[in-house]
Amino acid sequence: MKAKAILLLASVLLVGCQAPKHDAPEQHAQSLSSAQSSQNADRLLSPRWQDDGTSLTKDQDLWNFISDELKMKVPENPRIREQKQKYLRNKSYLHDVTLRAEPYMYWIVEQIKQRKMPMELVLLPIVESAFDPHATSSANAAGIWQIVPQTGRNYGLKQNQWYDGRRDIVASTKVALDMMQRLNGMFGGDWLLTVAAYNSGEGRVLKAIKSNKARGKATDFWSLSLPHETTVYVPKMLALSELLKNNKRYGIRLPEPNETRALARVEVGQQIELTQAAEMAGMSLNKLKSFNTGYKRGMTAPNGPHYIMVPKSHVAQLRNSLATGDIAAVQPTALASTSTSYKVRNGDTLSGIAKRLNVSVKTLQQANNLRGVNIKPGQTLSLGGGESAARLADNGNSITYKVRKGDSLASIAKRHGVNTKDLLRWNSGGSANIQPGDRLTLFVTNNATPDS
């Protein structure tokens, strides 16, 4: 598809934090319901800010804006004091993490403002992941919001061999805020219980509330018996709120904000390799990848999403490049090699599969989020991308062959000049039994021609 034609489909959503200020009552942790968060959203932002949410005035930068919006009451108690002291013992960390967070902050702040949710929520990715989109926990929670696979799926978050929405700033932020709005309604508008439930699950919080009620005890967050991680999770958020709101008093040096670093979303309209997107945007591939960690194969997903996140400073060049050049077709070899998979059979071991398919055990573990070597018959394993996928493809061209009556694997392999074992390997290590109409993937040399 010509990029000039795509331009009609392309749109850029520049997102930031600078919304008009409104007079509003002081916000308490237990006072804002999810129902309130959806009211009057159309009056929140003027067209000017919707067009370019990263335009900042001289007297109101990113951190000043966030500080003004931090309105939860922060109680003075030992749990919060302990977390404040931990952060204050490492002030350089606060500078580094806020600098790393800045490109994402503009986007998240805007989403929070549109929903009228507490601005304190923008601090949760610092607690969760230190704003590292590559972060993965021992429970396989991923991305800056640390979303586990099943929770992501429950909220419609795409996760496949091409794309993991948990690492996509746009998709994961939507899901995280959707989840917290639902939880907030469940807990009667209490945001501390909401945040606790986001961390440990609503079941644990509901059980703790029920237990306290049975014993005639208070049911606020500070009175509940919850897992240790959760008992410090909420205090960390509130401690960060106190420190950032009063950063000068505490001697914390926040980075100088620069709205040109704010991430903007550019809809491309079709699949594109990140290498070409980086060239079109005039930025390094590593930098572009760091802002688009949801894409697992070095390209946008075949069936979407097809947007690229780039800093605001690179949007104009990317759009101009799309208007004056073509998007290169994604090579069939890349498509075929990255979609290779293997179905586990009785008696299989991970090391045996790795040896048979000429990949490392580590590659299989990484491609399938496996912490150990346990696998089950019937389980489908992705064989990963990069060098391992290239080895599987034997650096050949990908073709698809439709099995005909009388065909055998040996005859098909001979006709195309490939090895029968390779043919089995390229097609998920399946059996030699093939039926007319089956489609097989083959990687052939450049001088071979498909006979399908």
N, C-alpha and C positions, 0 to 999 in steps of 0.2 A: 504494500500500500504506500502511495506517495505521501511523504510527510506534509506536503502542502495541503493535501486533502485531509490529513489527520488534524491539521491545525484547526479545522472547523470543529473538531471534537475536543481539542485540547483546552483545558482550563486550568488556571492556577489559583489555588486557594492560599493566600498569604495570611498567616495566622499569627497573632501576637496577643499582647496582654493589654493594650491601651484602650480601654473602654471608658466612656464618660462616667464620671463618678455620680453616685446617687446618694441622697440622704437616706439612711436606713438605720433602724434600731440596732443596738449592739447585739452581735450574734453570740449566743451561748451554745455550748456543746450539746445541750439537750433541748434546743428551741426550734430547730429548723427541720421541717418535715420534707419528705420527698415530694409530696403534693405541691408544697410551696415552690420547690425548685423548678417546676415546669411552668409556673405562672408568668405571664407577661414577658416571655422570652423574646417576642418580637420587638419589645421596647428597649431591650438591653443595649443593643449596639446601633449606632447611627450608620447610614450607608457609607460614610467616610471610613469608618473603622472596619466595616465588612469588606470594603474594597482592599484595604491594606492595614491589617491589624498590627503591623510592626512599626508604624509611624509613632515616634515618641517625642514628647516635648522636652525641652532642656531641663525642666524642673521635675520631670517624672520619668525615671528610667524603670527598667524591669524590676529591680529589687525594691525600689521605692514603692512601686505599684503593689507588689506582692505584700510588702510590709504593711501598707495601708489597709489591705484586705484581710489581714490576719486578725480576726475578731473574737476568737474563742477565749474564754476566760481560762487562764493557766493557773491552776491552784498551786499553792506553796506546800509541797509535801515531799517526804524523803525520796520517793520513787522518781519524781521529776528532778529533784536536786542532784541525785546520783547521775542521771543521764546528762544533765547540763555540765556537770564536772567532767565527765568522760569526753564530751565534745570539746570543752575548753582546754583540756590537756593536749589536744591535737588540733589547734586552730588552722594549721596548714591544710589539714584534711578538709575542713569546711570550705576553704578557698578553692581547693582543687575540685571538690565534688560539685560545687556550685558553678564553676567554670565549665565542667563537663556537662552539667545539666542544662546550661543556658539555651542551646539550640532547641531542645525539646520543651523547655519551660514555656516558651511563647505559645506553642501549640496547646499544651495542657491547660495553661491559664485561661486561654480563650474558651476551651470546652467547659471548664468549670464555671466561668462567668455566664456562659449561655444557659447553663442549667441552674444557676443560682445556688450552687453548692458551696460549702465552706472552702476558702482558699487554702486552709491547712492541708487539704488533700493533695495539693501539688508537692508536698514534702514527703509523701509516702514512698515514692521511688528512691529517695535518698536512704530511707530506712530499709526498704526492700532489697535494693540492688546496687546502691551507690550510682544510680543512673547508668548502669552498664547493660546495654541491650543484649550482650552476649551471655549475661549471667544465667547460670542454671543451678538450681539447688539440688540437694540430695534426694528430694521428692520429685525431681524432674519439673519443677516450676521454672518457667523461662521468661526472659525479657525484663524490662524495667519494672513492670508491675507484678512479676513472678506469678504468672498464671499457670496452673497445672493443666495437662492436656484435657482431661474430662470436663473440667469447669469451662475451659475455652469452647469445647464442642457444645456444651449445654447452652452457651450464649451465641452459638452460630459462628464461632471463630474458625476460619479455614485453617486446616493443618494437613498438609500432604507432602509428597516427595519434592514438590517445587517450592512450597511456601509455608511458613509458619507464622500465622498472624499474631502469635504471642510476642514475637520480636518486632512487629511492625508498630511504630509509634502511633499511627492513626487508628488501626484496628484494635490494638490492645488498650489504648486509652478509652475508646468507646466502651469496650467490654468492661473494663475496670469501673468506670463511672456508672454504667448500667447496673452492674452488680451492687455497687454501694447505694444507688438509689433504691433498688429493690430491698436491700437489707435495712435501709433507713426507715422504709415504710413498715417493715416487719417489727422494728424495735421502737415504734412510736415516735420517730423523729430524733432519737438520741444518737448523736454522732459518735460519741465515744464507744457505745455498744456496737454501732455500725462498723467502726474501724476495727474493733476487737474481733467481730464476726468475720470481717474480710480476711483477717490474719489466721484465725483458727477454725473458722466454719461456724455457721449459725447454730448447728446442733450443740456444740460445746457451750456456747453462750446461753442458749435457751435452757440447757440442762442446769447450768450454774444458777440461772435466775430461778428456776423451779425449786432447786435445792434451798436457796435462801428464803424463798417465800414459805416453804414448808417449816422452816425454823424461825420464821418471824423476823428475818434479817432484811436489811436494805438490799435493793436490787440494782443500784447504780454500779458503774464499772469498777470503782475503787473498792466496792464491798464484795465483789465476786471472787470465787476461787477458780482461777483459770490457769492454763499451762504457763510455765515461766516465760516462754517466748512472748506470749501475748501480754503478760503483766508488765513487760518492759517495752513492748511495741508501741502502745499508746503513749506512755511517757516520753519515748524518744521523739514522737511526732510533736508533742506539746513542747518539749525542751527545745527542739529545733525552731519552733514557732517563736518562742520567747527570745532565743539567741539572734535569729535573723531580724526580728522586729526591732531589737535593741542592739544591733551589731556594733555600733560605735561605742556604746556604754561598755560592752564586753570586750572591746578591742579586737573585733573580728574584721578582717579585711576581705570584703567581697569583691569579685572581679568587676572591672568596668564593663558594663553591658554594651553590646554593639548589635543593634537590630539587624544588621546585614547578615549576622550568623543565624538568625531565626530560620527554621526550616519551612519551606514552602512545598506544596504538593503540585506536581505537574502531571496531568493526565496525558499519556502518550497515545493511547488508543489501540495499541497492539503490542505483541511480545517484542521485547528489545533486550539485547545483551547489555549488561552493565558496563562492559568495556566501551561500547559505542556511546552509551549515555554519558559516561564520564568525559569522553572526548568532546561530545556535543556541548556539554556544560562547561568545559574548560577547567576541569578539576581532576585531581588524582583519583585513580580507581579505588585505592584503599580508603580515601575519604568518603567517596560516594557509597562504597559498601558499608562503611560504618554507620551511615544514616539509613541504610536500606537492608538491615540484617534479616528482615523477614524472608527475603529471597535466598533460597538455599543453593541454587545451581548457577549463580553468576548471571542470571537473567530473570526478567519478570515471568510470572507463571503463564502457561499457554492460555488458560481460560480466565485469566485475571487473578488478582488485580494487575493493572498495567500502569500504575502511577509510580513516579520517581520522586523521592524526597531530596531536595537540594537546598543549600542555604540561599536566602533571598538574593544575595549578591551574584548568584550564578543563574538566576531564573531567566533574565533577558537573553543571555547567550544561548541557553538551552532552547528557548522558544524560537530564537532566530535560526538556530541550526535545524530545528524541526521544519521551519518554513522554507529553508533553502536546500535541504538535502534529503536523501532517502534513508529510511530505516532498513538496515540490512536484514535479510531474512535469516532467522535462526537456523543454523546448519542442522540437517537431519541427523548427522552423527551425534551431535550434542543431545538432540532430543531422544534418540534411541539409547545412547549409552547411559544417560542419567536416569532413564526409566527402567533399567534392568533390575529384575527382582528374582528372588528364589523362594520357592515354597518348601518349608521344612517337612521332611519325611521321617517316618519311624526309624530310630537308630541314628539319626543325624546328630552330630555335635557341631558346635560353632567352629572349632578348630578344623574339623573335617570339611565343613562347607568352605571355609576360607582357603584351605589347601586345594580343594577341588576347583574352585573358581579363581584361583591365583590372586587373591586379595589377602590383606592382613586381618587378623582377628580384631585389631584396634579399629580398622576401617569399618568393619561390620558393626562393632559396638557403637561407634560414633554416628553412623548413618541411621541406626535404629534406636538410639537413646537407651542402649543396654548398659546397665551398671556391672553386670556379671556375664556369665556364659550360659545361663539357663535359657533354653528355647523349647518350644512345644511343637509337636507335629501339627501341620496345618497352618502354622504361623508363616506369614509372608515377610521376607527380609528384603529391604532395599540394599543394593550393593554399592551405593554411594556414588559420588561424582568425582571430578578431578582426575588425578592420575590413575586411580584404580579403575574408574569407568573407561578411561582411554585404553588401559591395558585390555579390558574386556572386549573393547571394540577392535582391538588389534590394529588401530590406526587406519581402518578401512572405511569405505562408504556404506551407509546404511541403506538396505533395500528391504521391501516386504514381499514375501513370496506366498502365493495362495496355493495350497496343496491340491493336486489334481488326483483323479482316480489312477491307481497304479503306482503312485509315487511312494518312495521310501526315503528315510533320512539319508541313506547312503547314496541313492541316485540324485537327490537334490544337492547334496554336498559335492558330488562329483561334477554335476552340471555347472556349479558355480565356482569350482576350484577351491573349496574350503574343506576343512576336516570335519568328520562326523561328530567327534567329541566337542569341537568348538560350536557346531550347530546346536547341540544339546545345551551347551553352557550358555549360549546367547539367548536361549528361550527358556529361562528359569530352571535349567537343569531338569527339564521334564523327561518323561519316558520316551522310548523310541516309537510308541504307538501314536500314529498320526492319522487323521481322517480327512477325506476330501473336504475342502472349504476352510480348513485350518489356515491361519496366517502365521508365517514364521518370519522372524527378523534375521537377516544375514548381514555380515560385514564383509564386503568383497573388495578386492584390489581395484585401483582406479581404472584398469583396462578391462575389467569385467563388466558385462551388461546384464541388467535384470531380465529374468525370463519368467515373468509372472502373469 
